[in-house]
Amino acid sequence: MVPKILTTDSVILPSEKLKDKERLLRLRQAYICIHAICAWAIEAKSLDVVYRISELGLLFCWDAMREEPVKKKPTKHQVALTEILDQYVRLYLMMSEMYFEKVLYPHAETLHALTVSVKSREPVDANLAMFDLLGRAATRAIWTDLFGKALSDADPEFARSLNEQTKKMLDMLVALINNNPTLGSPFKDDHMIEAALVMYLAQQTSSGRRFMPWFHAMAENTSFALLTNASYPTCFHDYNDLLAHPATSEQEYRDEACVGSVLYPYLFVWLQYGAEQGSIEEFSSRLSQKIPNCTHQAWFPDEETDQKIWRGDTYHGICVTDLSPAGGHAEIADNLNLAIKECVAILEMTVMKRGLVPLFLTACRHYRLPIPPTLWMPPQGNSDAAQA
């Protein structure tokens, strides 16, 4: 349960606009409350709460200050806001590191260790837990990568420490994927979010080669699951639906379970980098055969996204369709590149203008919104995009 201080109708951080002094006071009060909750959670050994509350607090903090204009000579109030944001970021990084030191680092390199640690006999529970862990780890590494590069001149020693953390997390991600085979067979279509976070990190750190075998395995496993009516990715979100999936082998059910997909077009785009042509054609053929009525799509922010995303409102954005792998890579690439050119609202978001891409990615992961192609589409004509 999310504490009252950070819900959409919260007392300390309400959604309505506040006067400067009142807003700063509320942000400081919320920070103190979050710190107290983290201390209680640590004492109770509930590190999942520690991670979630520090992440949510960061999103709400940004929402409370994002409209503050940037000036060459910042006012005292603006300096104070920047300092409080820095405190929220530091708390998130500190709490997330504590979480990973307990949950991920000691077990990532042991085969099946993290999968069997999930206290459930249901495969879906292990799958959901592993993808959640994967997304959290990738997001934190994206943060440390950003700050490691940004602080290279201002604070070389701290930047070096952050870069080492990024490299360590990259190794942990590879080990996590290799030692937990369930990550090669996503149960939910929105696990595209985790795949995109990992690949965004790989692109930023020139380590795409390390993850391409995983992408190829996901494409093979998910499409083969369609053929065998196994646990293929579904757009269902209700836990009971996921538990029963696939409930039947009937085409009518499959059409409902796969009414739309952001995962398949994403995988298809990245299959073009390193996969054999036969594998690409087989992937496309399986999708056409088993889910011919699926709407393959991608999501872009719109003009309302910056106002809504930070507090969990998901009724915004633009859906781009006509991305079926049956049309071939050239058609999908053309459609996506045109959409990237036309759907420019993401570039107008305050968070993007200030270079805080990890904050936007954190919100996408937290609220389960697909990562926009603007942040993952390989540049045209760059056949080495994933091989660096």
C-alpha positions in Angstrom: 0.0 0.0 0.0 1.3 3.5 -0.9 1.4 5.8 2.1 -1.2 8.7 2.1 1.6 11.3 1.8 2.2 10.2 -1.8 -1.2 9.2 -3.2 -2.9 11.3 -5.8 -5.1 12.9 -3.1 -2.2 13.3 -0.7 -2.1 15.8 2.1 1.6 16.8 1.9 2.1 16.8 -1.9 -1.3 17.7 -3.4 -1.7 18.0 -7.1 -2.9 21.6 -7.1 -0.5 24.5 -7.4 1.0 26.0 -4.2 2.8 29.2 -3.4 6.6 29.0 -3.5 7.1 28.8 0.3 4.3 26.4 0.8 5.5 24.1 -2.0 9.0 24.0 -0.6 7.7 23.3 2.9 5.6 20.4 1.6 8.5 18.9 -0.3 10.7 19.0 2.8 7.9 17.5 4.9 7.4 14.7 2.4 11.1 14.0 2.3 11.2 13.7 6.1 8.2 11.4 6.0 9.7 9.2 3.3 13.0 9.0 5.2 11.0 7.9 8.3 9.1 5.3 6.3 12.4 4.0 4.8 13.9 3.7 8.3 10.9 1.7 9.5 10.9 -0.5 6.4 14.6 -1.2 6.8 14.1 -2.2 10.4 11.2 -4.5 9.3 13.5 -5.8 6.6 10.9 -4.8 3.9 13.3 -3.5 1.3 10.7 -3.7 -1.5 8.8 -0.9 0.3 12.1 1.1 0.6 12.6 0.9 -3.1 9.0 1.7 -4.1 8.5 4.7 -1.7 11.8 6.3 -2.7 11.0 5.9 -6.4 7.5 7.3 -6.0 8.7 10.2 -3.9 11.2 11.1 -6.7 8.4 11.2 -9.2 6.1 13.3 -7.0 8.9 15.7 -6.2 9.6 16.3 -9.9 5.9 16.9 -10.5 5.8 19.6 -7.8 8.7 21.5 -9.3 8.8 20.8 -13.0 7.1 24.0 -14.1 9.7 26.2 -12.4 11.5 28.2 -15.1 15.2 27.8 -15.5 17.1 31.1 -15.3 20.7 32.0 -15.8 20.7 33.5 -12.3 18.4 31.3 -10.3 16.6 32.7 -7.4 17.0 31.6 -3.8 13.8 29.6 -4.2 14.9 27.9 -7.3 18.2 26.9 -5.7 16.3 25.4 -2.8 14.1 23.4 -5.2 17.2 22.1 -7.0 18.7 21.1 -3.7 15.6 19.2 -2.5 15.4 17.4 -5.9 19.0 16.4 -5.4 18.1 15.0 -2.0 15.2 12.9 -3.4 17.5 11.5 -6.2 20.2 10.7 -3.6 17.7 9.0 -1.4 16.4 6.9 -4.4 19.9 5.9 -5.4 20.9 5.0 -1.8 17.7 3.0 -1.1 17.8 1.2 -4.4 21.4 0.3 -3.8 20.5 -1.1 -0.4 17.7 -3.1 -2.1 20.0 -4.6 -4.7 22.8 -5.4 -2.2 20.3 -7.6 -0.5 18.2 -9.0 -3.3 20.3 -9.0 -6.5 24.0 -8.9 -6.0 24.5 -12.1 -3.9 22.3 -14.3 -6.1 22.4 -13.1 -9.7 25.3 -15.3 -10.6 23.8 -18.5 -9.3 21.7 -20.5 -11.7 17.9 -20.3 -10.9 18.6 -18.8 -7.5 16.4 -15.7 -7.9 13.7 -17.6 -9.7 13.2 -20.2 -7.0 13.4 -17.5 -4.3 9.9 -16.4 -5.4 7.6 -18.0 -2.9 5.1 -19.5 -5.3 4.5 -22.6 -7.3 3.0 -20.6 -10.2 5.4 -19.9 -13.1 3.7 -16.6 -13.7 4.7 -15.3 -10.3 8.4 -16.0 -10.9 8.1 -14.4 -14.4 6.5 -11.2 -13.1 9.0 -11.0 -10.2 12.1 -11.5 -12.4 11.0 -8.9 -15.0 10.2 -6.4 -12.2 13.7 -6.9 -10.8 15.2 -6.6 -14.2 13.5 -3.3 -14.9 14.5 -1.9 -11.5 18.1 -2.8 -12.0 18.2 -1.4 -15.5 16.6 1.9 -14.4 19.1 2.4 -11.6 22.0 1.7 -14.0 20.6 4.3 -16.4 20.6 6.8 -13.6 24.2 6.1 -12.6 25.3 6.2 -16.2 23.8 9.7 -16.6 25.4 11.1 -13.5 28.7 9.3 -14.1 29.0 11.1 -17.4 27.6 14.5 -16.2 29.9 14.7 -13.2 33.1 13.6 -14.9 34.6 17.1 -14.8 33.0 18.6 -11.7 33.6 15.6 -9.4 35.9 13.0 -11.1 36.1 10.7 -8.1 32.4 10.5 -7.5 31.9 10.1 -11.3 34.3 7.2 -11.3 32.4 5.5 -8.5 29.1 5.9 -10.4 30.7 4.5 -13.6 31.9 1.5 -11.6 28.4 1.0 -10.3 27.0 1.1 -13.9 29.5 -1.5 -15.0 28.7 -3.7 -12.1 25.0 -3.5 -12.8 25.6 -4.3 -16.5 27.4 -7.5 -15.3 24.5 -8.2 -12.9 21.9 -7.8 -15.6 23.8 -10.2 -17.9 24.1 -12.7 -15.0 20.4 -12.3 -14.1 19.3 -13.0 -17.6 21.6 -15.9 -18.2 20.8 -17.6 -14.9 17.0 -17.1 -14.9 15.7 -18.6 -18.1 12.1 -17.3 -17.4 13.4 -13.9 -18.6 13.6 -15.4 -22.1 9.8 -15.9 -22.1 7.9 -12.8 -21.1 4.3 -13.6 -19.9 3.1 -10.0 -20.4 3.2 -7.9 -23.5 4.2 -4.8 -21.4 7.4 -6.6 -20.5 8.5 -4.7 -23.5 9.2 -1.9 -21.0 11.9 -3.9 -19.3 13.4 -5.1 -22.6 13.5 -1.5 -23.8 15.1 -0.2 -20.5 17.9 -2.8 -20.8 18.5 -2.0 -24.5 18.5 1.8 -23.8 21.1 1.2 -21.1 23.0 -1.0 -23.6 22.9 1.7 -26.2 24.1 4.4 -23.8 27.0 2.2 -22.6 27.9 0.6 -26.0 27.2 -2.9 -24.7 24.5 -4.0 -27.1 26.3 -7.2 -28.1 25.9 -8.5 -24.6 22.1 -8.5 -24.8 21.3 -9.4 -28.4 21.3 -13.2 -27.7 18.6 -12.5 -25.1 16.5 -10.5 -27.6 16.8 -13.3 -30.2 15.8 -15.9 -27.6 12.8 -13.8 -26.6 11.7 -13.6 -30.2 12.1 -17.3 -30.7 10.4 -18.3 -27.4 7.5 -16.0 -27.6 6.6 -16.8 -31.2 7.1 -20.6 -30.6 4.8 -20.3 -27.5 2.1 -19.1 -29.9 2.5 -22.2 -32.0 2.3 -24.6 -29.0 -0.3 -22.6 -27.1 2.0 -22.2 -24.2 2.4 -19.0 -22.0 2.8 -16.5 -24.9 2.8 -12.8 -24.0 -0.7 -11.3 -23.4 -2.1 -7.9 -22.9 -4.1 -9.1 -19.9 -3.3 -7.3 -16.6 -5.6 -9.0 -14.2 -3.7 -11.5 -12.1 -6.4 -14.2 -12.4 -6.4 -13.8 -16.2 -2.6 -14.2 -16.2 -2.8 -17.2 -13.9 -5.3 -19.0 -16.3 -3.5 -17.9 -19.5 -3.8 -19.5 -22.0 -7.3 -20.5 -21.0 -8.0 -22.2 -24.3 -6.4 -22.8 -27.7 -9.4 -21.2 -29.6 -8.5 -18.4 -32.0 -11.2 -16.2 -30.5 -9.5 -16.4 -27.1 -6.1 -15.7 -28.7 -7.4 -12.7 -30.5 -8.6 -11.3 -27.2 -5.4 -12.2 -25.3 -3.3 -10.5 -28.1 -5.6 -7.8 -29.2 -2.7 -5.4 -29.3 1.1 -5.6 -28.9 4.0 -3.3 -28.3 6.4 -6.2 -27.6 6.3 -8.0 -31.0 7.1 -5.0 -33.2 9.9 -4.0 -30.7 11.5 -7.4 -30.9 11.1 -7.5 -34.7 13.0 -4.2 -35.1 15.9 -5.4 -33.0 15.9 -8.8 -34.7 17.4 -7.0 -37.7 20.6 -6.6 -35.8 22.5 -9.9 -35.7 19.7 -12.4 -36.2 19.7 -14.7 -39.3 17.3 -13.9 -42.0 15.6 -17.2 -41.6 14.9 -16.5 -37.9 13.4 -13.1 -38.8 11.1 -14.6 -41.4 10.1 -17.5 -39.1 9.2 -15.0 -36.4 7.0 -12.9 -38.7 5.4 -16.0 -40.2 4.4 -17.3 -36.8 2.8 -14.0 -35.8 0.9 -13.8 -39.1 -0.3 -17.4 -38.6 -1.4 -17.3 -35.0 -2.4 -13.7 -34.2 -3.3 -12.2 -37.6 -5.8 -9.7 -36.0 -3.3 -8.3 -33.5 -2.7 -4.6 -33.7 1.0 -4.1 -33.5 1.7 -0.6 -32.1 3.9 1.8 -30.3 3.2 4.6 -27.8 4.3 8.2 -27.9 3.6 11.0 -25.3 1.3 13.8 -26.3 0.8 17.4 -25.1 -1.0 16.2 -22.0 1.6 13.7 -20.9 3.8 16.1 -19.0 0.8 17.1 -16.9 -0.4 13.6 -16.1 2.3 11.0 -16.2 4.0 11.9 -12.8 1.0 11.0 -10.7 0.0 7.8 -12.5 -2.7 9.1 -15.0 -2.3 6.8 -18.0 -5.0 8.3 -20.2 -2.8 10.3 -22.5 -0.4 9.8 -25.4 -0.6 8.8 -29.0 -0.9 5.2 -30.3 0.9 4.5 -33.6 -0.3 1.4 -35.4 0.6 -0.3 -38.8 3.7 -1.9 -37.3 3.0 -5.5 -38.1 6.1 -7.6 -38.8 4.2 -9.0 -41.8 4.8 -5.7 -43.6 8.6 -6.1 -43.3 11.3 -4.1 -41.6 11.5 -1.3 -44.1 7.8 -0.5 -43.7 8.0 -0.6 -39.9 11.1 1.5 -39.9 9.5 4.1 -42.2 6.4 4.3 -40.1 8.3 4.6 -36.9 10.7 7.2 -38.2 7.8 9.2 -39.5 6.0 9.0 -36.2 9.2 10.1 -34.4 9.4 13.1 -36.7 5.7 14.0 -36.2 5.2 13.1 -32.5 7.5 15.7 -31.0 5.7 16.3 -27.7 8.2 14.1 -25.9 10.9 16.6 -26.8 8.9 19.4 -25.3 8.5 17.8 -21.9 10.4 19.7 -19.2 12.2 16.5 -18.1 13.6 16.0 -21.5 14.7 19.6 -22.0 16.6 19.4 -18.7 18.4 16.2 -19.7 16.7 14.0 -17.1 15.7 11.1 -19.4 16.1 8.5 -16.6 13.3 10.3 -14.7 10.9 9.9 -17.6 12.0 6.2 -18.0 11.4 5.7 -14.3 7.9 7.0 -14.6 7.2 4.8 -17.6 8.4 1.7 -15.7 6.6 2.6 -12.5 3.2 3.3 -14.2 3.6 0.7 -16.9 3.7 2.9 -20.0 5.6 1.7 -23.1 9.0 3.2 -23.8 8.5 5.5 -26.8 10.4 4.7 -30.0 12.0 8.1 -29.8 14.2 6.6 -27.1 14.9 3.2 -28.6 14.6 3.3 -32.4 18.0 2.6 -34.0 19.2 5.5 -36.2 18.5 5.0 -39.9 21.4 3.4 -41.8 23.2 2.4 -38.6 23.5 -1.3 -39.0 25.9 -1.4 -36.0 23.5 0.2 -33.6 23.2 -2.8 -31.4 26.6 -4.3 -32.0 28.7 -1.7 -30.2 
